[in-house]
């Protein structure tokens, strides 16, 4: 077993990372930040998203486990005072895992170049100012011409993130689907959109094609990636063949995560 420790930059997370490394060494567990089998993230959900991007090239070979050092994270199963228990669990690891779908994203530019990204949560396309006008294609078929602030394409696990804040549905990750939620769409006597989030079957795709007559600078995001781009021709979304794998022991069930994140203990209500 080779373990990487990936922490955020706040002083407490840095110290927890040092403590964990010491425990790993004491228990004769190899630390390898380049080619690990397991990545332990220390911080919050943002730290885990950054770690996933760092190890995307070996995503098929690595499993993740999160330690949160602040507020309860959606992806993090362990607390910063449980490091000894975590190390014991690592030593007895039998390879159990749970996989979450990834979003496959291809951005085509007006200069004929293409850039590819992957995301475990969501991707958005917005305008820095003014209205985004874009054709929405499901598969090869035009579905609607969107006008509004932007669109959010999410995975099931990402359905609880930005997607939820713009009115999207919460989807269990065993349903390997895409979801598109509109961000402040314009609906009046002249312009019409469906006005609701769309959930696509696993084999379906979504393409967002900005209308070039309305060309301005676009803000494109994919999890923690945040870019400005003046040359977006279209953005193509599908479910990736790879999954993000998490260690299954002590892994909190999805609906328990949703309850813990948004409702809390029933006795507190």
N, C-alpha and C positions, 0 to 999 in steps of 0.2 A: 504493500500500500504506500502510495506517495500522496502527501497532503500539501496543498497550498493554502496559505492564510492571506486573505485579502481584506483589508480594513479601510474604513473611511479615515479622513485626516484629523478628526477631532481628537484632542488629547486622551480622552477616556478610551476611545476605540483603539487608539495606538497602543495604550498600555495593556488593554485586554488582549490585543494581538500578541504582544510580547509574552504575556503570561501563558497564552495558549501554546506558543512555540516552545516555551520552556517545558510545559507538561508533555508535549509531543516528544521532545528529545528524551525526557526522563523515561518515557514509556517505549522508547526505541522505535518510534514511528518516523519514517523518513519525511523530511520537508523538501518539497520540490515545487518551486513557483513557476517552472517552465512547462513541465509535462506531468501534471498531477493526475491522479485517479479521482481525487476528491478535493473540492474547493470549499473551504470554510470561510464565509463572509462575516465580517464583524461591523455592525453599524445598523443600517435600516434597509428598507426595500430598495432605495436608490443605490446603495452600495452593492446589493446583489445584482441589480440590473447592469451596473457598470462591470461587475465581474463576469457576467454572462457575455457581454460584448468582448471583453478581453480574451476569453477562452473560446470564442465562437469557432475558431479554426479546428478545435479538437472537441467540439460539443458532443460528438457521439461517444467519446471515451471518458467523459468526466461527469461526476455527479456533484450536486451542490447541497450544502446545508448552511442555514443562516443563524447567526447569533445576534440578537438585537441588544443595543446598548442604550436605547432611549425608550420612546413609546413603542407599544406593541406593533410589530410589523406584520404585513399580510403574508409574506413569504418566509419569515424567520420563526423557527420553532423553539429555539433555545434562548435562555437569558444569560447575561454576562456573568452571573454568579454560579452557573452550572457547568463550568468548563471541565471539571474532573469527571462529571457524569458523561459529558460529551466524549471525552477521550476514552472512557470505558466502552461506550457504545461503538466508537471507531474500532477499537481493538477486537470487538466481537462481531464486526460487520460481516454479514453473510452475502452482501451484494444486492439486497432488496432495494427496489427503487420504484418511484412513481414518476411518470412522464407527463409533461404539459406541452400543448401544441405551440409551435412557433409560427410567426407571421413571416412569409417570404415576400420581399418587396423589391421591385425593379423600377428604378427611376430612369426614364428615357429623356434625353435632352435634345434640344433643337439642333445641336451640332452633331447629332447621330451617335453620341457616346451614351453608354448605359452604366449606371451604378447600382449595385445590389446591397441590400441590407436585410437583417433579420431582427425581429423584436418579439419579446415574450408578452408584452403588454399591449401597446398600440402604436399606431402611426397616424399623424395628422398632416393635412395640407391646408394652409390658410394664406390669406393675403396680409401683408404688413399694414396696408391701409386700403380702404375701399372694399368693394364686394368681390368675392371669388365667384367667377362664372365658369362652370365646368360641366362637361358632359359626363354622365355616370353610365358606364357600360357594365352589364352583368353578362359574363362570357363575352361573346362578340356582338351582343345586341344592346342598342341604346335603350337605357331605362328612363332617364330623365335629364333635363338640363338644370343643374343646381345653381341657385343664386343665394348667397349668404356669406357668413364669416368663414366657413370651412367645413371639412368633413373629418371624421375620426373613424379609423378602421381598427378594430380590436380583436384580440383572441378571447377565448372564454375566461382565462385568468385575468386578462386585461379588462374584461367587462366590468370589474369592480373599481377600476381606476377612473381615468378621465371620461371614459364612455358613460359611466354612471352619472357623472356630474352634468352631462348634456342630455340626459333622459334616456339613455340606452338601457337594455335589459341585462340582468345578471344571468350568466350562462355557466352551467357546470362544465369543467374542463374535459370530462369524458365525451362531450359533444364537440368534436373537432371541427368547429365552424368558424366562419368569418362573421363579423358584425359591422355594419356601417351605420353610424349615427350622424345626423346633421347638426352642425353648429350654427345656431341662429339663422335658419333658412328664411328666405323671403317668400311669403305666401300671400298673394292678394288677387285682385281681379285679372291682373296681367300675367303674373308669374306664379307657377305652381310647382311644388315638389311633393313627394309622397308624405312628407311631414311626420315620419315615424322611422325608428331604427329598423334596419333590414338584417335578417339572419340568414346567411347563405349556407347551403349544403357543403360538405367537405370538399367536393370536387369542383365547386364553382369558383369563379374568380370575379374580382371587381377591378375596374380600370377607371381612374379619374383623369380626365383629359381636359385641361384648362383651355378655354376658348382664347385663342391668341390675340384676337382683337381687343381683349381686355387685359393684355399682358402687363404685369407689374412684377415686383419682387415677391417671391413666394417664401413662406416659412414652412419648411418640411421638418418633421420630427419622426424619430423611431426610437422609442424608449428614451434613453438619455442622450441620444444624438439629436442635435438641434442646429439646423443649417438654414442659411438664406441662399436662394437660388433664383436667378433671373431667366434661366433657360430650360424650365421644365416643359417637356412636351406632353408626357403622361406618366402616371404612377400606376403600376400593376401590382395587385395584391392576390396572394393565394396562401393556402396552408402549406408550410414547408414539410419536406419528408423527414427532417430531423425533429427531435423533441428535446426540451430541457429536462434533464433527469435530476430528481431530488432523492436523497436518502430517505427510505421509507420509514425506518424506525423513528418513533416519536414524531412522525409527520402528521400534523393536524389536518383533519378532514376539511374539505372545501366549505361545506355549509357551516361548520364550526368557525372557520376563519371569517366567513361573512358575518356571522352573528357577533363574534368577538370584536370585529372591526367597526360595525355600524350600529349594533344594538347594545352589546355589553351583557352582563349577567341579567337573567330574567328577574331575579330578586330585586335588582336595582331600579326596575321600571315602576 
